[in-house]
Amino acid sequence: MPRRRSLNPKPWRFKSFNQEQGKSEKFLKLRFRSAAMRRVHGLATLSRALSCAGAGAVEKRLAQAALMSTCSSSSSNSHIFSQKLELLGLSRPSLARSVAGTMLFSAVASSLAQDAHAKEKPASEKFLPKEVVLYQYEACPFCNKVKAFLDYNNIPYKIVEVNPINKKEIKWSDYKKVPILKVDGEQMVDSSDIIDKLFLRINPDCSIPDGEEKKWREWVDNHLVHVLSPNIYRSTSEALESFDYITTHGNFSFTERLVAKYAGAAAMYFVSKKLKKKHNITDERAALYEAAETWVDALKGRHYLGGSKPNLADLAVFGVLRPIRYLTSGKDMVEHTRIGEWYSRMENAVGESARIKE
């Protein structure tokens, strides 16, 4: 009579399988524990480094975010992760929460990393003006250059929109151009000179940057701005588009707004033709595109001319381009050149306006 096979597997098979599974779990547990300890050690090291280095506001935000995610037992992610750690033998609550926190810290750090390099508060607390007032034309490239510097350095300022026809808002001044910046009653004029003075007040131990940075700041004043007007006021429709701001900015009466818009647009249309001839510009858009490409080439693959963060030249180029960016000429420039990526980075770096709205 043939022998019946047992329906139960052989005992040695269970033993071998259980041994292999045990080895795998032990190996994974050791690796996970080792990685977790490295993360916790790294977070502790970062915390000490921030304390010793006198971390700024952004770095403190990173540390606070890490601390909150590490210590909060109400976080669902931290709670679930902590339970998994306990199953693996990491049962100490403080250790489990710390490892869970490092996961959230990584996400927070990457989302805020750009802030650490892009937008900075004034380096010197010696420069804390009580009142900063900018007299400007909203569409003026030179005025926007000053605003870019103020915004980037988080210097609060008020705006006085000057009527481009009668300039009644600056009748008190012997200087009849804009921008004019008043810092605690002190008058500053000429955009580049204003920026130099502010830079030295923010950085009293530094000198005005030279070399490449100076070269491209001069290029902005001597070339780029002269390319803009023939493009902004290339046609009557574009000239009127550039003066639309006058209908919503400034403390002007209805009549003043109409006169400023149409008379200003007409005047600048004819001025732009003279500038086009004076600077030997035959094709306005081609000259604008060439200038944009020249600037991108100057970056040499860097995020900014300043490297990891904008310098005064970056702010100057961004400032003069900002008033045209969303006009027809600016849209054409971004569409037909490589400048768009740099411009977007600058928008993020400069951030929100520091203007005090009244």
C-alpha positions in Angstrom: 0.0 0.0 0.0 1.6 3.3 -1.0 2.6 5.7 1.7 0.5 8.8 2.1 2.2 12.1 1.9 1.8 14.4 4.9 -0.2 17.4 4.3 1.9 19.4 6.7 5.2 20.9 5.4 8.4 19.6 6.9 9.3 21.3 10.2 12.8 22.3 8.9 11.2 24.4 6.2 9.4 26.6 8.9 12.7 26.8 10.8 14.7 27.9 7.8 12.1 30.5 6.7 11.7 31.9 10.2 15.5 32.2 10.6 15.9 34.1 7.3 13.0 36.4 8.1 14.5 37.1 11.5 17.8 38.0 10.0 16.2 40.4 7.4 14.2 42.1 10.1 17.2 42.5 12.3 19.3 43.9 9.4 16.6 46.4 8.5 16.1 47.4 12.1 19.8 48.1 12.6 20.0 50.1 9.3 16.9 52.1 10.2 18.1 52.8 13.7 21.5 53.9 12.4 19.9 56.2 9.8 17.6 57.6 12.4 20.4 58.4 14.8 22.3 60.1 12.1 19.3 62.4 11.3 18.8 63.2 15.0 22.5 64.0 15.4 22.4 66.2 12.2 19.5 68.1 13.5 21.2 68.7 16.9 24.4 69.8 15.1 22.4 72.2 13.0 20.7 73.6 16.0 24.0 74.3 17.8 25.5 75.8 14.7 22.6 78.2 14.3 22.9 79.2 17.9 26.7 79.8 17.7 26.5 81.7 14.4 23.9 84.2 15.5 21.3 83.0 13.1 19.2 85.6 11.2 15.4 85.6 10.9 15.2 83.0 8.1 17.5 80.6 9.9 15.5 81.0 13.1 12.4 80.2 11.1 14.0 77.0 10.0 15.0 76.0 13.5 11.6 76.9 14.8 9.9 74.8 12.1 12.2 71.8 12.9 11.5 72.2 16.7 7.8 72.4 16.1 7.7 69.3 13.9 10.0 67.5 16.2 8.2 68.2 19.5 4.6 68.2 18.4 2.9 65.0 19.3 -0.4 66.2 17.6 1.1 65.9 14.1 -0.4 62.9 12.4 2.7 62.3 10.4 4.9 62.4 13.5 2.5 60.2 15.5 2.3 57.5 12.8 6.0 57.6 12.2 6.7 57.3 15.9 4.5 54.2 16.2 6.5 52.6 13.4 9.7 53.4 15.2 8.4 51.9 18.4 7.7 48.6 16.5 11.3 48.6 15.4 12.6 49.0 18.9 13.0 52.8 19.0 10.6 53.2 21.8 12.0 56.3 23.5 9.4 59.0 22.8 11.9 61.8 22.5 14.0 59.9 20.0 11.0 58.8 18.0 9.6 62.4 17.8 13.0 63.7 16.9 13.4 61.4 13.9 9.9 62.1 12.8 10.6 65.8 13.0 13.7 65.6 10.8 11.5 64.3 8.0 9.2 67.4 8.2 12.3 69.6 8.7 13.7 68.5 5.4 10.6 69.7 3.6 10.5 73.0 5.4 14.2 73.6 4.8 13.9 73.1 1.1 10.9 75.4 0.8 12.6 78.2 2.8 16.2 77.7 1.5 15.8 80.3 -1.2 14.8 82.9 1.3 18.1 82.5 3.1 20.0 83.6 0.0 17.4 85.9 -1.8 15.8 88.4 0.5 17.7 89.9 3.3 17.1 92.5 6.0 19.5 95.4 6.3 22.8 94.2 7.5 23.3 97.0 10.0 20.8 98.0 12.6 22.5 101.4 12.6 20.3 102.3 9.6 16.8 102.5 11.0 15.2 105.6 9.4 12.0 106.9 10.9 10.6 108.1 7.6 11.5 107.4 3.9 9.5 109.1 1.2 10.0 108.5 -2.5 8.8 111.1 -5.1 8.3 109.2 -8.3 6.6 108.4 -11.6 5.2 104.9 -11.4 6.5 104.1 -14.9 9.9 105.7 -14.4 12.8 103.1 -14.8 15.1 105.1 -12.5 12.4 105.4 -9.8 11.8 101.6 -10.0 15.5 101.0 -9.6 15.4 102.7 -6.3 12.3 100.9 -5.3 13.9 97.5 -6.1 16.7 98.3 -3.7 14.3 99.4 -0.9 12.1 96.4 -1.4 15.0 93.9 -1.4 16.4 95.4 1.8 13.0 95.7 3.5 13.2 99.4 4.0 9.7 100.7 4.5 8.9 103.8 2.4 6.0 106.0 1.4 5.2 107.0 -2.2 4.3 110.4 -3.5 3.2 110.1 -7.1 4.3 113.2 -9.1 2.1 114.7 -11.8 4.3 114.4 -14.9 2.8 117.6 -16.4 3.0 120.2 -13.6 5.2 118.4 -11.1 3.5 120.3 -8.3 4.4 117.6 -5.8 8.1 118.6 -6.0 7.8 122.3 -6.2 9.5 122.5 -2.8 12.7 121.1 -4.3 15.3 122.8 -6.5 15.8 119.5 -8.2 13.1 119.0 -10.8 13.6 115.4 -11.8 12.5 112.1 -10.2 13.4 110.1 -8.2 13.8 112.2 -5.1 14.2 110.3 -1.9 13.8 112.0 1.5 15.3 110.0 4.4 14.3 111.6 7.7 14.1 115.0 5.9 17.4 114.6 4.0 17.0 114.9 0.2 18.7 112.4 -2.0 18.7 112.6 -5.8 19.9 110.6 -8.8 19.0 106.9 -8.6 22.5 105.5 -8.6 23.7 108.1 -6.0 20.7 107.3 -3.8 21.5 103.6 -3.9 25.1 104.2 -3.1 24.3 106.3 -0.1 21.8 103.8 1.2 24.2 100.9 0.6 26.8 102.6 2.7 24.4 103.3 5.5 23.3 99.7 5.5 26.8 98.4 5.2 29.0 101.0 7.1 32.1 98.8 7.0 32.0 98.3 3.2 32.8 100.3 0.2 30.8 100.7 -3.0 31.3 97.5 -5.1 33.7 97.8 -8.0 34.7 95.6 -10.9 32.0 93.5 -12.7 29.2 94.9 -10.5 30.1 98.5 -11.2 30.5 97.8 -14.9 27.0 96.4 -15.3 25.4 99.1 -13.1 26.9 101.6 -15.5 25.6 99.6 -18.5 22.1 99.9 -17.0 22.4 103.7 -16.8 24.2 104.3 -20.0 22.6 101.8 -22.3 19.7 99.7 -21.1 17.5 102.6 -20.0 17.9 104.3 -23.4 16.6 101.2 -25.1 13.5 101.2 -23.0 11.8 104.4 -24.0 11.7 103.8 -27.7 10.0 100.4 -26.9 7.6 101.6 -24.3 6.4 104.5 -26.5 6.9 102.8 -29.8 3.4 103.5 -31.0 0.5 105.7 -29.8 -1.3 102.6 -28.3 1.8 101.5 -26.4 2.4 105.0 -25.2 -1.2 105.2 -23.9 -0.8 101.8 -22.3 2.3 103.0 -20.4 0.3 106.0 -19.0 -2.7 103.9 -17.8 -1.1 103.9 -14.3 -1.9 107.6 -14.0 -5.6 106.8 -13.8 -5.2 104.8 -10.6 -2.0 106.2 -9.0 -1.5 109.6 -7.3 -3.8 112.1 -5.7 -5.0 113.7 -8.9 -8.3 115.1 -9.9 -10.3 113.6 -12.8 -9.2 116.4 -15.1 -5.5 116.1 -14.1 -5.6 112.3 -14.8 -7.0 112.8 -18.3 -4.5 115.6 -19.2 -1.6 113.7 -17.7 -2.5 110.5 -19.5 -3.0 111.8 -23.0 -0.7 114.8 -22.9 2.0 112.7 -21.3 1.6 109.8 -23.7 1.8 112.2 -26.7 4.8 114.0 -25.4 6.7 110.7 -24.6 5.8 109.3 -28.0 7.7 112.2 -29.7 10.5 112.1 -27.1 11.1 108.4 -27.8 11.5 109.1 -31.5 14.3 111.6 -30.7 15.9 109.1 -28.3 15.8 106.5 -31.0 17.6 108.7 -33.4 20.1 110.0 -30.7 21.1 106.4 -29.7 21.2 105.1 -33.3 18.4 102.6 -32.7 16.9 101.4 -36.0 14.7 98.5 -34.7 13.3 99.1 -31.2 12.5 95.5 -30.4 15.7 94.1 -31.8 17.6 96.5 -29.6 15.6 95.4 -26.5 16.1 91.8 -27.3 19.8 92.3 -27.8 20.1 94.1 -24.5 18.3 91.3 -22.7 20.5 88.6 -24.2 23.6 90.6 -23.4 22.6 90.6 -19.7 21.8 86.9 -19.7 25.3 86.2 -21.2 26.8 88.3 -18.5 25.4 86.0 -15.9 27.5 83.1 -17.2 25.2 80.5 -16.0 24.9 81.9 -12.5 21.5 82.5 -10.9 22.4 86.1 -10.4 25.3 88.3 -11.3 26.0 88.3 -7.6 26.2 84.5 -7.6 23.8 82.9 -5.0 22.0 86.2 -4.3 21.4 89.4 -6.2 23.9 92.3 -6.1 23.5 95.9 -7.0 23.7 95.2 -10.7 21.0 92.6 -10.5 18.8 95.0 -8.7 19.5 97.8 -11.2 18.6 95.6 -14.2 15.5 94.2 -12.5 14.4 97.7 -11.3 14.5 99.3 -14.7 12.7 96.4 -16.4 10.0 96.0 -13.8 7.8 98.8 -15.1 7.7 97.3 -18.6 7.5 93.6 -17.7 3.7 93.4 -18.1 3.4 95.9 -20.9 3.4 94.8 -24.5 7.2 95.5 -24.8 8.0 93.5 -21.7 5.9 90.5 -22.7 7.6 90.5 -26.1 11.0 90.6 -24.4 10.3 87.6 -22.2 8.8 85.7 -25.0 11.7 86.2 -27.5 14.7 86.1 -25.2 16.2 84.0 -22.3 15.7 86.6 -19.6 12.5 85.2 -18.2 14.0 82.7 -15.8 16.4 85.3 -14.3 13.5 87.8 -14.0 11.3 85.3 -12.2 14.1 84.5 -9.7 14.5 88.2 -9.1 10.8 88.6 -8.5 11.0 86.0 -5.8 14.2 87.4 -4.4 13.0 91.0 -4.1 9.7 89.8 -2.8 6.7 91.9 -1.7 6.9 95.7 -1.8 8.1 97.4 1.4 5.9 100.4 0.5 3.7 101.8 3.3 0.3 102.2 1.9 -1.6 105.2 3.2 
